Amino acid sequence: MAKTYKVTGMTCGGCAGSVERAIKAAAPGATVKIDLATASVTVDGASDEQVKTAVDEAGFGYEGAA
Ligand SMILES: [Cu+2]
């Protein structure tokens, strides 16, 4: 089931791409949708912990479920 998270520090498409790649690397097969305007990331197919770790390691701010 898709879940939406707040992620801070994303300013452009490059940032969004980095976050998307990091989450997909942590959880192959996950679906990732990023909305820069609302600083939110919607993920289907990854655990909260996988998303948190991936976002942290990519250098962005994981702020939990939106
Ligand atoms: Cu950027």
N, CA, C, O and the ligand as a Tripos MOL2 file, in Angstrom:
@<TRIPOS>MOLECULE
protein
  265   263    67     0     0
PROTEIN
NO_CHARGES

@<TRIPOS>ATOM
      1 N           0.8410   -1.1970    0.0000 N.3       1 MET1
      2 CA          0.0000    0.0000    0.0000 C.3       1 MET1
      3 C           0.8760    1.2470    0.0000 C.2       1 MET1
      4 O           1.8620    1.3140    0.7340 O.2       1 MET1
      5 N           0.5280    2.2150   -0.8050 N.am      2 ALA2
      6 CA          1.3430    3.4310   -0.9140 C.3       2 ALA2
      7 C           1.2480    4.2650    0.3590 C.2       2 ALA2
      8 O           0.1940    4.3640    0.9880 O.2       2 ALA2
      9 N           2.3720    4.8540    0.7120 N.am      3 LYS3
     10 CA          2.4320    5.6920    1.8920 C.3       3 LYS3
     11 C           3.1880    6.9700    1.5450 C.2       3 LYS3
     12 O           4.1340    6.9410    0.7580 O.2       3 LYS3
     13 N           2.7760    8.0730    2.1220 N.am      4 THR4
     14 CA          3.4040    9.3470    1.7970 C.3       4 THR4
     15 C           4.2350    9.8460    2.9700 C.2       4 THR4
     16 O           3.8060    9.7970    4.1230 O.2       4 THR4
     17 N           5.4280   10.3250    2.6540 N.am      5 TYR5
     18 CA          6.3690   10.8120    3.6690 C.3       5 TYR5
     19 C           6.7620   12.2450    3.3580 C.2       5 TYR5
     20 O           6.7550   12.6670    2.2010 O.2       5 TYR5
     21 N           7.1060   12.9880    4.4000 N.am      6 LYS6
     22 CA          7.6800   14.3240    4.2370 C.3       6 LYS6
     23 C           9.1820   14.1670    4.1230 C.2       6 LYS6
     24 O           9.8100   13.4990    4.9440 O.2       6 LYS6
     25 N           9.7610   14.7890    3.0940 N.am      7 VAL7
     26 CA         11.2130   14.7530    2.9290 C.3       7 VAL7
     27 C          11.6970   16.1720    2.6490 C.2       7 VAL7
     28 O          11.2820   16.7950    1.6720 O.2       7 VAL7
     29 N          12.5740   16.6770    3.5100 N.am      8 THR8
     30 CA         13.0790   18.0360    3.3420 C.3       8 THR8
     31 C          14.3840   18.0470    2.5520 C.2       8 THR8
     32 O          15.0970   17.0450    2.4970 O.2       8 THR8
     33 N          14.6860   19.1910    1.9430 N.am      9 GLY9
     34 CA         15.9680   19.3920    1.2720 C.3       9 GLY9
     35 C          15.9480   19.1590   -0.2220 C.2       9 GLY9
     36 O          16.9640   19.3640   -0.8860 O.2       9 GLY9
     37 N          14.8060   18.7320   -0.7770 N.am     10 MET10
     38 CA         14.7400   18.5130   -2.2260 C.3      10 MET10
     39 C          14.3760   19.8340   -2.8980 C.2      10 MET10
     40 O          13.3330   20.4190   -2.6050 O.2      10 MET10
     41 N          15.2480   20.3060   -3.8100 N.am     11 THR11
     42 CA         14.9950   21.5920   -4.4450 C.3      11 THR11
     43 C          14.7840   21.5160   -5.9430 C.2      11 THR11
     44 O          14.2960   22.4720   -6.5460 O.2      11 THR11
     45 N          15.1400   20.4000   -6.5540 N.am     12 CYS12
     46 CA         15.0090   20.3290   -8.0110 C.3      12 CYS12
     47 C          14.8080   18.8830   -8.4570 C.2      12 CYS12
     48 O          14.7640   17.9610   -7.6440 O.2      12 CYS12
     49 N          14.6900   18.7160   -9.7600 N.am     13 GLY13
     50 CA         14.4860   17.3780  -10.2970 C.3      13 GLY13
     51 C          15.6520   16.4420  -10.0010 C.2      13 GLY13
     52 O          15.4690   15.2330   -9.8590 O.2      13 GLY13
     53 N          16.8620   17.0160   -9.9090 N.am     14 GLY14
     54 CA         18.0310   16.1900   -9.5960 C.3      14 GLY14
     55 C          17.9190   15.5900   -8.2060 C.2      14 GLY14
     56 O          18.2310   14.4180   -7.9960 O.2      14 GLY14
     57 N          17.4670   16.4120   -7.2500 N.am     15 CYS15
     58 CA         17.2770   15.9320   -5.8830 C.3      15 CYS15
     59 C          16.2090   14.8350   -5.8750 C.2      15 CYS15
     60 O          16.3780   13.7840   -5.2580 O.2      15 CYS15
     61 N          15.1180   15.1070   -6.5700 N.am     16 ALA16
     62 CA         14.0270   14.1300   -6.6260 C.3      16 ALA16
     63 C          14.5300   12.8050   -7.1980 C.2      16 ALA16
     64 O          14.1780   11.7300   -6.7130 O.2      16 ALA16
     65 N          15.3700   12.9040   -8.2520 N.am     17 GLY17
     66 CA         15.9140   11.7010   -8.8570 C.3      17 GLY17
     67 C          16.8040   10.9360   -7.8970 C.2      17 GLY17
     68 O          16.7790    9.7060   -7.8650 O.2      17 GLY17
     69 N          17.5990   11.6710   -7.1040 N.am     18 SER18
     70 CA         18.4840   11.0230   -6.1300 C.3      18 SER18
     71 C          17.6720   10.2590   -5.0900 C.2      18 SER18
     72 O          18.0010    9.1270   -4.7370 O.2      18 SER18
     73 N          16.6150   10.8900   -4.6100 N.am     19 VAL19
     74 CA         15.7690   10.2470   -3.6010 C.3      19 VAL19
     75 C          15.0940    9.0140   -4.1990 C.2      19 VAL19
     76 O          15.0450    7.9520   -3.5790 O.2      19 VAL19
     77 N          14.5800    9.1770   -5.4060 N.am     20 GLU20
     78 CA         13.8990    8.0600   -6.0570 C.3      20 GLU20
     79 C          14.8590    6.8830   -6.2520 C.2      20 GLU20
     80 O          14.5070    5.7410   -5.9600 O.2      20 GLU20
     81 N          16.0610    7.1580   -6.7410 N.am     21 ARG21
     82 CA         17.0350    6.0830   -6.9690 C.3      21 ARG21
     83 C          17.4210    5.4010   -5.6670 C.2      21 ARG21
     84 O          17.5420    4.1770   -5.6100 O.2      21 ARG21
     85 N          17.6140    6.2020   -4.6130 N.am     22 ALA22
     86 CA         18.0240    5.6360   -3.3240 C.3      22 ALA22
     87 C          16.9570    4.6980   -2.7770 C.2      22 ALA22
     88 O          17.2660    3.6210   -2.2660 O.2      22 ALA22
     89 N          15.7050    5.1130   -2.8880 N.am     23 ILE23
     90 CA         14.6220    4.2680   -2.3640 C.3      23 ILE23
     91 C          14.5010    2.9880   -3.1970 C.2      23 ILE23
     92 O          14.2950    1.9010   -2.6590 O.2      23 ILE23
     93 N          14.6330    3.1370   -4.5190 N.am     24 LYS24
     94 CA         14.5200    1.9530   -5.3780 C.3      24 LYS24
     95 C          15.6950    1.0030   -5.1850 C.2      24 LYS24
     96 O          15.5490   -0.2080   -5.3480 O.2      24 LYS24
     97 N          16.8720    1.5530   -4.8340 N.am     25 ALA25
     98 CA         18.0280    0.6940   -4.5690 C.3      25 ALA25
     99 C          17.7890   -0.1050   -3.2860 C.2      25 ALA25
    100 O          18.1640   -1.2730   -3.1850 O.2      25 ALA25
    101 N          17.1530    0.5530   -2.3050 N.am     26 ALA26
    102 CA         16.8900   -0.1090   -1.0230 C.3      26 ALA26
    103 C          15.7510   -1.1100   -1.1370 C.2      26 ALA26
    104 O          15.7420   -2.1330   -0.4520 O.2      26 ALA26
    105 N          14.8000   -0.8110   -1.9980 N.am     27 ALA27
    106 CA         13.6210   -1.6600   -2.1350 C.3      27 ALA27
    107 C          13.3080   -1.8430   -3.6160 C.2      27 ALA27
    108 O          12.4290   -1.1740   -4.1580 O.2      27 ALA27
    109 N          14.0360   -2.7580   -4.2690 N.am     28 PRO28
    110 CA         13.8140   -2.9770   -5.7050 C.3      28 PRO28
    111 C          12.3470   -3.3060   -5.9810 C.2      28 PRO28
    112 O          11.7350   -4.1030   -5.2690 O.2      28 PRO28
    113 N          11.8010   -2.6930   -7.0080 N.am     29 GLY29
    114 CA         10.4120   -2.9580   -7.3330 C.3      29 GLY29
    115 C           9.4460   -1.9660   -6.7180 C.2      29 GLY29
    116 O           8.2540   -1.9810   -7.0260 O.2      29 GLY29
    117 N           9.9610   -1.0940   -5.8400 N.am     30 ALA30
    118 CA          9.0850   -0.1080   -5.2230 C.3      30 ALA30
    119 C           8.6830    0.9460   -6.2470 C.2      30 ALA30
    120 O           9.4260    1.2370   -7.1850 O.2      30 ALA30
    121 N           7.5060    1.5050   -6.0530 N.am     31 THR31
    122 CA          7.0490    2.6150   -6.8730 C.3      31 THR31
    123 C           7.2510    3.8900   -6.0730 C.2      31 THR31
    124 O           6.8450    3.9730   -4.9130 O.2      31 THR31
    125 N           7.8800    4.8900   -6.6940 N.am     32 VAL32
    126 CA          8.1960    6.1240   -5.9750 C.3      32 VAL32
    127 C           7.6640    7.3070   -6.7620 C.2      32 VAL32
    128 O           7.9140    7.4310   -7.9610 O.2      32 VAL32
    129 N           6.9250    8.1810   -6.0760 N.am     33 LYS33
    130 CA          6.4020    9.3770   -6.7140 C.3      33 LYS33
    131 C           6.7670   10.5660   -5.8370 C.2      33 LYS33
    132 O           6.5010   10.5760   -4.6350 O.2      33 LYS33
    133 N           7.3840   11.5700   -6.4620 N.am     34 ILE34
    134 CA          7.8740   12.7030   -5.6900 C.3      34 ILE34
    135 C           7.1580   13.9760   -6.0870 C.2      34 ILE34
    136 O           7.0050   14.2790   -7.2710 O.2      34 ILE34
    137 N           6.7180   14.7210   -5.0780 N.am     35 ASP35
    138 CA          6.0750   16.0070   -5.3200 C.3      35 ASP35
    139 C           6.9220   17.0840   -4.6530 C.2      35 ASP35
    140 O           6.8760   17.2670   -3.4370 O.2      35 ASP35
    141 N           7.6960   17.7940   -5.4720 N.am     36 LEU36
    142 CA          8.5860   18.8230   -4.9230 C.3      36 LEU36
    143 C           7.8080   19.9520   -4.2570 C.2      36 LEU36
    144 O           8.2480   20.4940   -3.2430 O.2      36 LEU36
    145 N           6.6660   20.3060   -4.8150 N.am     37 ALA37
    146 CA          5.8870   21.4330   -4.3070 C.3      37 ALA37
    147 C           5.4640   21.2280   -2.8580 C.2      37 ALA37
    148 O           5.4070   22.1820   -2.0820 O.2      37 ALA37
    149 N           5.1680   19.9870   -2.4990 N.am     38 THR38
    150 CA          4.7200   19.7210   -1.1390 C.3      38 THR38
    151 C           5.7850   18.9930   -0.3320 C.2      38 THR38
    152 O           5.5320   18.5850    0.8020 O.2      38 THR38
    153 N           6.9820   18.8240   -0.9070 N.am     39 ALA39
    154 CA          8.0900   18.1260   -0.2370 C.3      39 ALA39
    155 C           7.6440   16.7590    0.2520 C.2      39 ALA39
    156 O           7.9320   16.3610    1.3800 O.2      39 ALA39
    157 N           6.9400   16.0520   -0.6110 N.am     40 SER40
    158 CA          6.4640   14.7450   -0.2000 C.3      40 SER40
    159 C           6.8670   13.6610   -1.1940 C.2      40 SER40
    160 O           7.0330   13.8960   -2.3910 O.2      40 SER40
    161 N           7.0120   12.4770   -0.6400 N.am     41 VAL41
    162 CA          7.4150   11.3170   -1.4240 C.3      41 VAL41
    163 C           6.4080   10.2040   -1.1470 C.2      41 VAL41
    164 O           6.2060    9.8140    0.0030 O.2      41 VAL41
    165 N           5.7900    9.7040   -2.1850 N.am     42 THR42
    166 CA          4.8280    8.6220   -2.0220 C.3      42 THR42
    167 C           5.4660    7.3280   -2.5130 C.2      42 THR42
    168 O           5.9310    7.2360   -3.6490 O.2      42 THR42
    169 N           5.4790    6.3360   -1.6360 N.am     43 VAL43
    170 CA          6.1750    5.0910   -1.9280 C.3      43 VAL43
    171 C           5.2410    3.9090   -1.7570 C.2      43 VAL43
    172 O           4.4970    3.8160   -0.7810 O.2      43 VAL43
    173 N           5.2940    3.0180   -2.7170 N.am     44 ASP44
    174 CA          4.5430    1.7720   -2.6100 C.3      44 ASP44
    175 C           5.5590    0.6400   -2.7250 C.2      44 ASP44
    176 O           6.2860    0.5690   -3.7150 O.2      44 ASP44
    177 N           5.6210   -0.2290   -1.7490 N.am     45 GLY45
    178 CA          6.5020   -1.3830   -1.8500 C.3      45 GLY45
    179 C           7.7890   -1.2900   -1.0600 C.2      45 GLY45
    180 O           8.7240   -2.0500   -1.3120 O.2      45 GLY45
    181 N           7.8570   -0.3660   -0.1000 N.am     46 ALA46
    182 CA          9.0330   -0.2750    0.7690 C.3      46 ALA46
    183 C           8.5590   -0.0280    2.1980 C.2      46 ALA46
    184 O           7.5040    0.5680    2.4180 O.2      46 ALA46
    185 N           9.3510   -0.4950    3.1720 N.am     47 SER47
    186 CA          8.9770   -0.2710    4.5700 C.3      47 SER47
    187 C           9.3850    1.1400    4.9930 C.2      47 SER47
    188 O          10.2010    1.7830    4.3340 O.2      47 SER47
    189 N           8.8060    1.6160    6.1030 N.am     48 ASP48
    190 CA          9.1770    2.9360    6.6340 C.3      48 ASP48
    191 C          10.6790    3.0010    6.8490 C.2      48 ASP48
    192 O          11.3250    3.9970    6.5220 O.2      48 ASP48
    193 N          11.2280    1.9230    7.4060 N.am     49 GLU49
    194 CA         12.6500    1.8750    7.7210 C.3      49 GLU49
    195 C          13.5070    1.9590    6.4480 C.2      49 GLU49
    196 O          14.5270    2.6480    6.4260 O.2      49 GLU49
    197 N          13.0870    1.2570    5.3990 N.am     50 GLN50
    198 CA         13.8320    1.3270    4.1350 C.3      50 GLN50
    199 C          13.8040    2.7360    3.5660 C.2      50 GLN50
    200 O          14.8150    3.2250    3.0620 O.2      50 GLN50
    201 N          12.6580    3.3860    3.6420 N.am     51 VAL51
    202 CA         12.5400    4.7440    3.1160 C.3      51 VAL51
    203 C          13.4080    5.6840    3.9420 C.2      51 VAL51
    204 O          14.1460    6.5010    3.3920 O.2      51 VAL51
    205 N          13.3180    5.5680    5.2590 N.am     52 LYS52
    206 CA         14.0940    6.4380    6.1470 C.3      52 LYS52
    207 C          15.5900    6.3060    5.8690 C.2      52 LYS52
    208 O          16.2840    7.3070    5.6930 O.2      52 LYS52
    209 N          16.0790    5.0760    5.8310 N.am     53 THR53
    210 CA         17.5080    4.8320    5.6230 C.3      53 THR53
    211 C          17.9460    5.3690    4.2580 C.2      53 THR53
    212 O          18.9880    6.0160    4.1500 O.2      53 THR53
    213 N          17.1630    5.1040    3.2300 N.am     54 ALA54
    214 CA         17.5170    5.5470    1.8780 C.3      54 ALA54
    215 C          17.5650    7.0680    1.7930 C.2      54 ALA54
    216 O          18.4860    7.6330    1.2030 O.2      54 ALA54
    217 N          16.5740    7.7250    2.3800 N.am     55 VAL55
    218 CA         16.5170    9.1900    2.3320 C.3      55 VAL55
    219 C          17.6840    9.7900    3.1220 C.2      55 VAL55
    220 O          18.3310   10.7330    2.6660 O.2      55 VAL55
    221 N          17.9440    9.2420    4.2980 N.am     56 ASP56
    222 CA         19.0710    9.7140    5.1230 C.3      56 ASP56
    223 C          20.3790    9.5700    4.3640 C.2      56 ASP56
    224 O          21.1790   10.5030    4.3010 O.2      56 ASP56
    225 N          20.5900    8.3930    3.7900 N.am     57 GLU57
    226 CA         21.8580    8.1270    3.1130 C.3      57 GLU57
    227 C          22.0260    8.9650    1.8520 C.2      57 GLU57
    228 O          23.1530    9.2460    1.4430 O.2      57 GLU57
    229 N          20.9210    9.3680    1.2320 N.am     58 ALA58
    230 CA         21.0010   10.2250    0.0460 C.3      58 ALA58
    231 C          21.2480   11.6680    0.4400 C.2      58 ALA58
    232 O          21.4910   12.5150   -0.4210 O.2      58 ALA58
    233 N          21.1890   11.9600    1.7460 N.am     59 GLY59
    234 CA         21.5150   13.3000    2.2250 C.3      59 GLY59
    235 C          20.3260   14.2380    2.3730 C.2      59 GLY59
    236 O          20.4920   15.4560    2.4390 O.2      59 GLY59
    237 N          19.1290   13.6680    2.4250 N.am     60 PHE60
    238 CA         17.9360   14.4860    2.5950 C.3      60 PHE60
    239 C          17.3130   14.2230    3.9610 C.2      60 PHE60
    240 O          17.7410   13.3340    4.6970 O.2      60 PHE60
    241 N          16.2990   15.0120    4.2810 N.am     61 GLY61
    242 CA         15.7260   14.9250    5.6230 C.3      61 GLY61
    243 C          14.4320   14.1350    5.6640 C.2      61 GLY61
    244 O          13.4110   14.5510    5.1160 O.2      61 GLY61
    245 N          14.4930   12.9970    6.3200 N.am     62 TYR62
    246 CA         13.2870   12.1650    6.4720 C.3      62 TYR62
    247 C          12.4890   12.7030    7.6640 C.2      62 TYR62
    248 O          12.9840   12.7480    8.7900 O.2      62 TYR62
    249 N          11.2560   13.1050    7.3950 N.am     63 GLU63
    250 CA         10.4490   13.7020    8.4620 C.3      63 GLU63
    251 C           9.2560   12.8410    8.8330 C.2      63 GLU63
    252 O           8.3300   13.3100    9.4940 O.2      63 GLU63
    253 N           9.2700   11.5980    8.4170 N.am     64 GLY64
    254 CA          8.1890   10.7000    8.7850 C.3      64 GLY64
    255 C           6.9900   10.7680    7.8630 C.2      64 GLY64
    256 O           7.0070   11.4580    6.8440 O.2      64 GLY64
    257 N           5.9610   10.0500    8.2320 N.am     65 ALA65
    258 CA          4.7590    9.9760    7.4070 C.3      65 ALA65
    259 C           4.1090   11.3560    7.3090 C.2      65 ALA65
    260 O           4.0370   12.0930    8.2930 O.2      65 ALA65
    261 N           3.6390   11.6920    6.1080 N.am     66 ALA66
    262 CA          3.0220   13.0100    5.9010 C.3      66 ALA66
    263 C           1.5880   12.9920    6.3940 C.2      66 ALA66
    264 O           0.8940   14.0050    6.3100 O.2      66 ALA66
    265 CU         18.3470   19.4110   -6.5390 Cu       67 CU67
@<TRIPOS>BOND
     1     1     2 1
     2     2     3 1
     3     3     4 2
     4     3     5 am
     5     5     6 1
     6     6     7 1
     7     7     8 2
     8     7     9 am
     9     9    10 1
    10    10    11 1
    11    11    12 2
    12    11    13 am
    13    13    14 1
    14    14    15 1
    15    15    16 2
    16    15    17 am
    17    17    18 1
    18    18    19 1
    19    19    20 2
    20    19    21 am
    21    21    22 1
    22    22    23 1
    23    23    24 2
    24    23    25 am
    25    25    26 1
    26    26    27 1
    27    27    28 2
    28    27    29 am
    29    29    30 1
    30    30    31 1
    31    31    32 2
    32    31    33 am
    33    33    34 1
    34    34    35 1
    35    35    36 2
    36    35    37 am
    37    37    38 1
    38    38    39 1
    39    39    40 2
    40    39    41 am
    41    41    42 1
    42    42    43 1
    43    43    44 2
    44    43    45 am
    45    45    46 1
    46    46    47 1
    47    47    48 2
    48    47    49 am
    49    49    50 1
    50    50    51 1
    51    51    52 2
    52    51    53 am
    53    53    54 1
    54    54    55 1
    55    55    56 2
    56    55    57 am
    57    57    58 1
    58    58    59 1
    59    59    60 2
    60    59    61 am
    61    61    62 1
    62    62    63 1
    63    63    64 2
    64    63    65 am
    65    65    66 1
    66    66    67 1
    67    67    68 2
    68    67    69 am
    69    69    70 1
    70    70    71 1
    71    71    72 2
    72    71    73 am
    73    73    74 1
    74    74    75 1
    75    75    76 2
    76    75    77 am
    77    77    78 1
    78    78    79 1
    79    79    80 2
    80    79    81 am
    81    81    82 1
    82    82    83 1
    83    83    84 2
    84    83    85 am
    85    85    86 1
    86    86    87 1
    87    87    88 2
    88    87    89 am
    89    89    90 1
    90    90    91 1
    91    91    92 2
    92    91    93 am
    93    93    94 1
    94    94    95 1
    95    95    96 2
    96    95    97 am
    97    97    98 1
    98    98    99 1
    99    99   100 2
   100    99   101 am
   101   101   102 1
   102   102   103 1
   103   103   104 2
   104   103   105 am
   105   105   106 1
   106   106   107 1
   107   107   108 2
   108   107   109 am
   109   109   110 1
   110   110   111 1
   111   111   112 2
   112   111   113 am
   113   113   114 1
   114   114   115 1
   115   115   116 2
   116   115   117 am
   117   117   118 1
   118   118   119 1
   119   119   120 2
   120   119   121 am
   121   121   122 1
   122   122   123 1
   123   123   124 2
   124   123   125 am
   125   125   126 1
   126   126   127 1
   127   127   128 2
   128   127   129 am
   129   129   130 1
   130   130   131 1
   131   131   132 2
   132   131   133 am
   133   133   134 1
   134   134   135 1
   135   135   136 2
   136   135   137 am
   137   137   138 1
   138   138   139 1
   139   139   140 2
   140   139   141 am
   141   141   142 1
   142   142   143 1
   143   143   144 2
   144   143   145 am
   145   145   146 1
   146   146   147 1
   147   147   148 2
   148   147   149 am
   149   149   150 1
   150   150   151 1
   151   151   152 2
   152   151   153 am
   153   153   154 1
   154   154   155 1
   155   155   156 2
   156   155   157 am
   157   157   158 1
   158   158   159 1
   159   159   160 2
   160   159   161 am
   161   161   162 1
   162   162   163 1
   163   163   164 2
   164   163   165 am
   165   165   166 1
   166   166   167 1
   167   167   168 2
   168   167   169 am
   169   169   170 1
   170   170   171 1
   171   171   172 2
   172   171   173 am
   173   173   174 1
   174   174   175 1
   175   175   176 2
   176   175   177 am
   177   177   178 1
   178   178   179 1
   179   179   180 2
   180   179   181 am
   181   181   182 1
   182   182   183 1
   183   183   184 2
   184   183   185 am
   185   185   186 1
   186   186   187 1
   187   187   188 2
   188   187   189 am
   189   189   190 1
   190   190   191 1
   191   191   192 2
   192   191   193 am
   193   193   194 1
   194   194   195 1
   195   195   196 2
   196   195   197 am
   197   197   198 1
   198   198   199 1
   199   199   200 2
   200   199   201 am
   201   201   202 1
   202   202   203 1
   203   203   204 2
   204   203   205 am
   205   205   206 1
   206   206   207 1
   207   207   208 2
   208   207   209 am
   209   209   210 1
   210   210   211 1
   211   211   212 2
   212   211   213 am
   213   213   214 1
   214   214   215 1
   215   215   216 2
   216   215   217 am
   217   217   218 1
   218   218   219 1
   219   219   220 2
   220   219   221 am
   221   221   222 1
   222   222   223 1
   223   223   224 2
   224   223   225 am
   225   225   226 1
   226   226   227 1
   227   227   228 2
   228   227   229 am
   229   229   230 1
   230   230   231 1
   231   231   232 2
   232   231   233 am
   233   233   234 1
   234   234   235 1
   235   235   236 2
   236   235   237 am
   237   237   238 1
   238   238   239 1
   239   239   240 2
   240   239   241 am
   241   241   242 1
   242   242   243 1
   243   243   244 2
   244   243   245 am
   245   245   246 1
   246   246   247 1
   247   247   248 2
   248   247   249 am
   249   249   250 1
   250   250   251 1
   251   251   252 2
   252   251   253 am
   253   253   254 1
   254   254   255 1
   255   255   256 2
   256   255   257 am
   257   257   258 1
   258   258   259 1
   259   259   260 2
   260   259   261 am
   261   261   262 1
   262   262   263 1
   263   263   264 2
@<TRIPOS>SUBSTRUCTURE
     1 MET1         2 RESIDUE 1 A MET
     2 ALA2         6 RESIDUE 1 A ALA
     3 LYS3        10 RESIDUE 1 A LYS
     4 THR4        14 RESIDUE 1 A THR
     5 TYR5        18 RESIDUE 1 A TYR
     6 LYS6        22 RESIDUE 1 A LYS
     7 VAL7        26 RESIDUE 1 A VAL
     8 THR8        30 RESIDUE 1 A THR
     9 GLY9        34 RESIDUE 1 A GLY
    10 MET10       38 RESIDUE 1 A MET
    11 THR11       42 RESIDUE 1 A THR
    12 CYS12       46 RESIDUE 1 A CYS
    13 GLY13       50 RESIDUE 1 A GLY
    14 GLY14       54 RESIDUE 1 A GLY
    15 CYS15       58 RESIDUE 1 A CYS
    16 ALA16       62 RESIDUE 1 A ALA
    17 GLY17       66 RESIDUE 1 A GLY
    18 SER18       70 RESIDUE 1 A SER
    19 VAL19       74 RESIDUE 1 A VAL
    20 GLU20       78 RESIDUE 1 A GLU
    21 ARG21       82 RESIDUE 1 A ARG
    22 ALA22       86 RESIDUE 1 A ALA
    23 ILE23       90 RESIDUE 1 A ILE
    24 LYS24       94 RESIDUE 1 A LYS
    25 ALA25       98 RESIDUE 1 A ALA
    26 ALA26      102 RESIDUE 1 A ALA
    27 ALA27      106 RESIDUE 1 A ALA
    28 PRO28      110 RESIDUE 1 A PRO
    29 GLY29      114 RESIDUE 1 A GLY
    30 ALA30      118 RESIDUE 1 A ALA
    31 THR31      122 RESIDUE 1 A THR
    32 VAL32      126 RESIDUE 1 A VAL
    33 LYS33      130 RESIDUE 1 A LYS
    34 ILE34      134 RESIDUE 1 A ILE
    35 ASP35      138 RESIDUE 1 A ASP
    36 LEU36      142 RESIDUE 1 A LEU
    37 ALA37      146 RESIDUE 1 A ALA
    38 THR38      150 RESIDUE 1 A THR
    39 ALA39      154 RESIDUE 1 A ALA
    40 SER40      158 RESIDUE 1 A SER
    41 VAL41      162 RESIDUE 1 A VAL
    42 THR42      166 RESIDUE 1 A THR
    43 VAL43      170 RESIDUE 1 A VAL
    44 ASP44      174 RESIDUE 1 A ASP
    45 GLY45      178 RESIDUE 1 A GLY
    46 ALA46      182 RESIDUE 1 A ALA
    47 SER47      186 RESIDUE 1 A SER
    48 ASP48      190 RESIDUE 1 A ASP
    49 GLU49      194 RESIDUE 1 A GLU
    50 GLN50      198 RESIDUE 1 A GLN
    51 VAL51      202 RESIDUE 1 A VAL
    52 LYS52      206 RESIDUE 1 A LYS
    53 THR53      210 RESIDUE 1 A THR
    54 ALA54      214 RESIDUE 1 A ALA
    55 VAL55      218 RESIDUE 1 A VAL
    56 ASP56      222 RESIDUE 1 A ASP
    57 GLU57      226 RESIDUE 1 A GLU
    58 ALA58      230 RESIDUE 1 A ALA
    59 GLY59      234 RESIDUE 1 A GLY
    60 PHE60      238 RESIDUE 1 A PHE
    61 GLY61      242 RESIDUE 1 A GLY
    62 TYR62      246 RESIDUE 1 A TYR
    63 GLU63      250 RESIDUE 1 A GLU
    64 GLY64      254 RESIDUE 1 A GLY
    65 ALA65      258 RESIDUE 1 A ALA
    66 ALA66      262 RESIDUE 1 A ALA
    67 CU67       265 GROUP 0 **** ****
